Amino acid sequence: MILHVRAVEAVDVPKMDIFTKSDPYCIISLSNSVNRQRTRTIQNNDHPVWNEEFHFPIQTKKNVNDINLGSIRLTITLFDQDTFSKDDIISSIEIPLNDYIVGRVYDEWYTLFPAKKLKEGGRIHLVVHLA
């Protein structure tokens, strides 16, 4: 089984820098894997468009029903890239894989949960397909 995730775009990305807009990128991962994938950074932008696709193999036994998809979470974390300091976490979301039906394509907007000291986290447009 493979999880396909396309990070299309984000909107309403909070400003994290003093003089410019954020420089956003996403880290995409699964809770049962060390495999973390990253979008490119879009400089000085509160509406980044990545349109990048990522693929995550999901280990299954012979029978697809043997895996508990509810125990696996897709995590999207939005960061602001900084040059002279550690990158700032802007927001994130965790989505249980059992929210998705195998074979169906989901083209949806997700509200991101803001990091500490932020009121809003922005929204992200994802296309997700579990096949």
ROKEMAR-79705 format. One record per residue (C-alpha): residue number from 0; residue in one letter; chain; x negated, y, z. Coordinates in steps of 0.2 Angstrom, whole numbers, plus 5000, padded with zeros to 4 digits. Each point is the difference from the previous one (the first is absolute). Layout:
<pts>
<pt seq="NUM" type="A" mol="A" xx="X" yy="Y" zz="Z"/>
...
</pts>
This chain:
<pts>
<pt seq="0" type="M" mol="A" xx="5000" yy="5000" zz="5000"/>
<pt seq="1" type="I" mol="A" xx="4994" yy="5018" zz="4996"/>
<pt seq="2" type="L" mol="A" xx="5006" yy="5016" zz="5007"/>
<pt seq="3" type="H" mol="A" xx="4998" yy="5014" zz="4987"/>
<pt seq="4" type="V" mol="A" xx="5001" yy="5018" zz="5006"/>
<pt seq="5" type="R" mol="A" xx="4999" yy="5016" zz="4989"/>
<pt seq="6" type="A" mol="A" xx="4997" yy="5016" zz="5010"/>
<pt seq="7" type="V" mol="A" xx="5008" yy="5012" zz="4988"/>
<pt seq="8" type="E" mol="A" xx="5000" yy="5016" zz="5009"/>
<pt seq="9" type="A" mol="A" xx="5003" yy="5009" zz="5017"/>
<pt seq="10" type="V" mol="A" xx="5010" yy="5017" zz="5003"/>
<pt seq="11" type="D" mol="A" xx="5000" yy="5012" zz="5015"/>
<pt seq="12" type="V" mol="A" xx="4982" yy="4995" zz="5006"/>
<pt seq="13" type="P" mol="A" xx="4996" yy="5011" zz="5015"/>
<pt seq="14" type="K" mol="A" xx="4986" yy="5012" zz="4999"/>
<pt seq="15" type="M" mol="A" xx="4986" yy="4993" zz="5010"/>
<pt seq="16" type="D" mol="A" xx="4986" yy="5013" zz="4996"/>
<pt seq="17" type="I" mol="A" xx="4999" yy="5018" zz="5005"/>
<pt seq="18" type="F" mol="A" xx="4997" yy="5008" zz="4983"/>
<pt seq="19" type="T" mol="A" xx="5006" yy="4987" zz="4987"/>
<pt seq="20" type="K" mol="A" xx="5013" yy="4987" zz="4998"/>
<pt seq="21" type="S" mol="A" xx="4997" yy="4982" zz="5005"/>
<pt seq="22" type="D" mol="A" xx="4989" yy="4988" zz="4989"/>
<pt seq="23" type="P" mol="A" xx="5011" yy="4985" zz="5002"/>
<pt seq="24" type="Y" mol="A" xx="4996" yy="4982" zz="4997"/>
<pt seq="25" type="C" mol="A" xx="5009" yy="4984" zz="5006"/>
<pt seq="26" type="I" mol="A" xx="4993" yy="4984" zz="5007"/>
<pt seq="27" type="I" mol="A" xx="5011" yy="4985" zz="4997"/>
<pt seq="28" type="S" mol="A" xx="4999" yy="4984" zz="5009"/>
<pt seq="29" type="L" mol="A" xx="5009" yy="4984" zz="5007"/>
<pt seq="30" type="S" mol="A" xx="5000" yy="4996" zz="5018"/>
<pt seq="31" type="N" mol="A" xx="4994" yy="4982" zz="4997"/>
<pt seq="32" type="S" mol="A" xx="4985" yy="5005" zz="4989"/>
<pt seq="33" type="V" mol="A" xx="4984" yy="5009" zz="5001"/>
<pt seq="34" type="N" mol="A" xx="5003" yy="5006" zz="4982"/>
<pt seq="35" type="R" mol="A" xx="5002" yy="5019" zz="5000"/>
<pt seq="36" type="Q" mol="A" xx="5002" yy="5009" zz="4984"/>
<pt seq="37" type="R" mol="A" xx="4999" yy="5019" zz="4997"/>
<pt seq="38" type="T" mol="A" xx="5007" yy="5012" zz="4988"/>
<pt seq="39" type="R" mol="A" xx="4989" yy="5014" zz="4993"/>
<pt seq="40" type="T" mol="A" xx="5000" yy="5017" zz="5009"/>
<pt seq="41" type="I" mol="A" xx="5010" yy="5014" zz="4992"/>
<pt seq="42" type="Q" mol="A" xx="4992" yy="5016" zz="5005"/>
<pt seq="43" type="N" mol="A" xx="5009" yy="5015" zz="5007"/>
<pt seq="44" type="N" mol="A" xx="5018" yy="4994" zz="4997"/>
<pt seq="45" type="D" mol="A" xx="5016" yy="4997" zz="5010"/>
<pt seq="46" type="H" mol="A" xx="5008" yy="4990" zz="4986"/>
<pt seq="47" type="P" mol="A" xx="4986" yy="4988" zz="4995"/>
<pt seq="48" type="V" mol="A" xx="5004" yy="4988" zz="4985"/>
<pt seq="49" type="W" mol="A" xx="4989" yy="4984" zz="5000"/>
<pt seq="50" type="N" mol="A" xx="5010" yy="4988" zz="4990"/>
<pt seq="51" type="E" mol="A" xx="4988" yy="4986" zz="5005"/>
<pt seq="52" type="E" mol="A" xx="5004" yy="4982" zz="5002"/>
<pt seq="53" type="F" mol="A" xx="4993" yy="4987" zz="5013"/>
<pt seq="54" type="H" mol="A" xx="5002" yy="4981" zz="5002"/>
<pt seq="55" type="F" mol="A" xx="5000" yy="4990" zz="5016"/>
<pt seq="56" type="P" mol="A" xx="5000" yy="4981" zz="4999"/>
<pt seq="57" type="I" mol="A" xx="5011" yy="4993" zz="5014"/>
<pt seq="58" type="Q" mol="A" xx="4994" yy="4983" zz="5006"/>
<pt seq="59" type="T" mol="A" xx="5015" yy="4987" zz="4999"/>
<pt seq="60" type="K" mol="A" xx="5001" yy="4982" zz="5002"/>
<pt seq="61" type="K" mol="A" xx="5008" yy="4989" zz="4987"/>
<pt seq="62" type="N" mol="A" xx="5017" yy="5006" zz="5004"/>
<pt seq="63" type="V" mol="A" xx="5003" yy="5019" zz="4999"/>
<pt seq="64" type="N" mol="A" xx="5013" yy="4998" zz="5015"/>
<pt seq="65" type="D" mol="A" xx="4985" yy="4994" zz="5011"/>
<pt seq="66" type="I" mol="A" xx="4994" yy="5018" zz="5002"/>
<pt seq="67" type="N" mol="A" xx="5008" yy="5012" zz="5012"/>
<pt seq="68" type="L" mol="A" xx="5000" yy="5016" zz="4990"/>
<pt seq="69" type="G" mol="A" xx="5007" yy="5009" zz="5015"/>
<pt seq="70" type="S" mol="A" xx="4984" yy="4998" zz="5009"/>
<pt seq="71" type="I" mol="A" xx="4990" yy="5009" zz="4986"/>
<pt seq="72" type="R" mol="A" xx="5001" yy="5019" zz="4999"/>
<pt seq="73" type="L" mol="A" xx="4995" yy="5011" zz="4986"/>
<pt seq="74" type="T" mol="A" xx="4991" yy="5015" zz="5007"/>
<pt seq="75" type="I" mol="A" xx="4998" yy="5017" zz="4991"/>
<pt seq="76" type="T" mol="A" xx="4989" yy="5013" zz="5008"/>
<pt seq="77" type="L" mol="A" xx="4999" yy="5017" zz="4993"/>
<pt seq="78" type="F" mol="A" xx="4983" yy="5009" zz="5003"/>
<pt seq="79" type="D" mol="A" xx="4993" yy="5018" zz="4997"/>
<pt seq="80" type="Q" mol="A" xx="4982" yy="4998" zz="4994"/>
<pt seq="81" type="D" mol="A" xx="4988" yy="5012" zz="5008"/>
<pt seq="82" type="T" mol="A" xx="4982" yy="5004" zz="4995"/>
<pt seq="83" type="F" mol="A" xx="4992" yy="5004" zz="5016"/>
<pt seq="84" type="S" mol="A" xx="5010" yy="4990" zz="5013"/>
<pt seq="85" type="K" mol="A" xx="5010" yy="4984" zz="5002"/>
<pt seq="86" type="D" mol="A" xx="5015" yy="4998" zz="4988"/>
<pt seq="87" type="D" mol="A" xx="5016" yy="5005" zz="5009"/>
<pt seq="88" type="I" mol="A" xx="5015" yy="4988" zz="5001"/>
<pt seq="89" type="I" mol="A" xx="5015" yy="5009" zz="4994"/>
<pt seq="90" type="S" mol="A" xx="5014" yy="4987" zz="5001"/>
<pt seq="91" type="S" mol="A" xx="5004" yy="4982" zz="4997"/>
<pt seq="92" type="I" mol="A" xx="5013" yy="4987" zz="4998"/>
<pt seq="93" type="E" mol="A" xx="5001" yy="4981" zz="5004"/>
<pt seq="94" type="I" mol="A" xx="5012" yy="4990" zz="4989"/>
<pt seq="95" type="P" mol="A" xx="5004" yy="4981" zz="5004"/>
<pt seq="96" type="L" mol="A" xx="4998" yy="4990" zz="4985"/>
<pt seq="97" type="N" mol="A" xx="5017" yy="4991" zz="5003"/>
<pt seq="98" type="D" mol="A" xx="5008" yy="5017" zz="4996"/>
<pt seq="99" type="Y" mol="A" xx="4996" yy="4995" zz="4982"/>
<pt seq="100" type="I" mol="A" xx="5008" yy="4986" zz="4990"/>
<pt seq="101" type="V" mol="A" xx="4988" yy="4989" zz="4989"/>
<pt seq="102" type="G" mol="A" xx="5001" yy="5005" zz="4982"/>
<pt seq="103" type="R" mol="A" xx="5009" yy="5016" zz="5002"/>
<pt seq="104" type="V" mol="A" xx="4992" yy="5017" zz="4996"/>
<pt seq="105" type="Y" mol="A" xx="5002" yy="5014" zz="5013"/>
<pt seq="106" type="D" mol="A" xx="4998" yy="5018" zz="4994"/>
<pt seq="107" type="E" mol="A" xx="5003" yy="5010" zz="5015"/>
<pt seq="108" type="W" mol="A" xx="4995" yy="5016" zz="5011"/>
<pt seq="109" type="Y" mol="A" xx="4994" yy="4997" zz="5018"/>
<pt seq="110" type="T" mol="A" xx="4999" yy="5012" zz="5013"/>
<pt seq="111" type="L" mol="A" xx="4983" yy="5000" zz="5009"/>
<pt seq="112" type="F" mol="A" xx="4999" yy="5001" zz="5019"/>
<pt seq="113" type="P" mol="A" xx="4989" yy="5015" zz="5004"/>
<pt seq="114" type="A" mol="A" xx="4983" yy="4998" zz="5010"/>
<pt seq="115" type="K" mol="A" xx="4999" yy="5008" zz="5017"/>
<pt seq="116" type="K" mol="A" xx="5002" yy="5019" zz="5001"/>
<pt seq="117" type="L" mol="A" xx="5009" yy="5000" zz="4983"/>
<pt seq="118" type="K" mol="A" xx="5019" yy="5003" zz="4998"/>
<pt seq="119" type="E" mol="A" xx="5002" yy="4993" zz="4983"/>
<pt seq="120" type="G" mol="A" xx="4990" yy="4986" zz="4991"/>
<pt seq="121" type="G" mol="A" xx="5006" yy="5002" zz="4982"/>
<pt seq="122" type="R" mol="A" xx="5008" yy="4987" zz="4988"/>
<pt seq="123" type="I" mol="A" xx="4992" yy="4987" zz="4989"/>
<pt seq="124" type="H" mol="A" xx="5007" yy="4993" zz="4984"/>
<pt seq="125" type="L" mol="A" xx="4995" yy="4981" zz="4998"/>
<pt seq="126" type="V" mol="A" xx="5005" yy="4986" zz="4988"/>
<pt seq="127" type="V" mol="A" xx="4999" yy="4984" zz="5009"/>
<pt seq="128" type="H" mol="A" xx="5002" yy="4982" zz="4992"/>
<pt seq="129" type="L" mol="A" xx="4997" yy="4984" zz="5009"/>
<pt seq="130" type="A" mol="A" xx="4997" yy="4986" zz="4987"/>
</pts>
